[in-house]
Amino acid sequence: METAGESGVQPAIPDAPNLQPEEDYPSTCQSASPEDGGERITPIDQAEIFRALEVLERDSLAIAGSFTSLFASLRIALSEVSSRVSLLPSFLSLQSSRLTWKLSRMSSNLHMYCLKIKQFLKL
């Protein structure tokens, strides 16, 4: 079955905030006026915001998957250790390298997620 995100149709969001700046509050961003010879900064398109949120959601699911995988590895490691105490030193070394690899992968995913959030906030 096709979801709203896959069909390209954006779901309606009730009580969505108005993305247009209100006239009562002055803008905090420095936009150059056409008289100054500068470019005019356009407001962020709502479709761009939805795309950025989809990317952030996808990345957070990937990070959550990495954590799930890490904890599954820990559970397997602990069950193996409890059943084979005689092979403990080599087993712990193997599991340690696996966990190091998984943590490195998670760290990389988290770093990419933070960069995308930072980029999104600069829009």
N, C-alpha and C positions, 0 to 999 in steps of 0.2 A: 504494500500500500504506500502511496506517495504522500509524504508530509508536506506541509506548507513551505518549509525551507527548501525542499527538493524541487518543487514545482515552480519556484521563482516568485511565488505570491507571498508577500509579507503579511503575517497575521496582524489583525487589528489589535491594538493595545489600548485597553480602556484606561482612562485617566492618564494618558501620556502627557508629559510636560510640553508646553509650547516651546519650540526651539527658537522662535523669533525673539530678539532682544526687546525688552520692554522699554517704552519711551521714558518712563520715570527715572530709570537708573542709568547713569553714564557708563559707557563701556570702559573696561579696564585695559583693553588691548589698544596698541598704538597703530591705528590704521591711517595711512597717508591719504589725504584728500586729493581728488583729481586736480585741484588748483595748484597743489604743491609739486605736481609732476610725478607723483608716486602712484603705485598700483593700489587699487581698491581691494580690500580683503572681503571676500564673499563669505556668507554664513555657511556652516557645514550642512551639507545635504543630508536629509534623514536616511536616505538609502545608504549613504556612506557609513553612517553610524551603525545601521543594522549589519552591514558587511563587517565592520570592525568588531562588533559584538559577537558575530558568528565565529570569526577567527579566534577571538579570545576564549569563547566557549569551547571550541575545538581543541585549542591548546591546553586549557585547563582539564579537559577530559583526558588528554594524552598524559599530562602530569599525574592525574589521579590514577591512570592505568599503570604508570611507572611505580607509584607508591604501592599499589595493589600487588604488583609483581614482586616488589621488594619484600613485602610482608609474607607473601606466599613462599618466597625463597627462605626467609627466616624460619617459617614454620616447618618447611621440609628439612632444613638444616638441623633444627632442634630435634625433630623426630628421628633423623638419621643418627645423630650423636647419642641419643638415649638408647638406640638399639645396637649400636656398634662402638662400644667404648674402646675396644682394642685398636681401632683405626683412627683414633681421635686426632693425633697431630697432623697427619696428611689430610684428613677430612676437613679439619678446621682451616688449613692452609688453602684448600680448594674453595671452600665456601667464602673465605675471606676475599679471595680474588674475584669471585663472582659478585659478591656484595660491593666491592670497590668499583667494578665495572658498572653495575646497576646504579650506584650512587653518582658516578660520573655522568651517566646518561640522563639521570633525573636532574642533575645540576645543569646540564646543557639545556634541557627542556625548560627548566625554570628560568634560566637566563634569557632564552628566546621569548618566553612569555612576558617577562619584565620589560624587555626591549619593545615588544609590541604594545604593551600598556603605555609605556613612556611615549612612543610614537603617536598613539591614539590621543593621549592627553595634550600633545603639542598641536593637534589639529585645531 
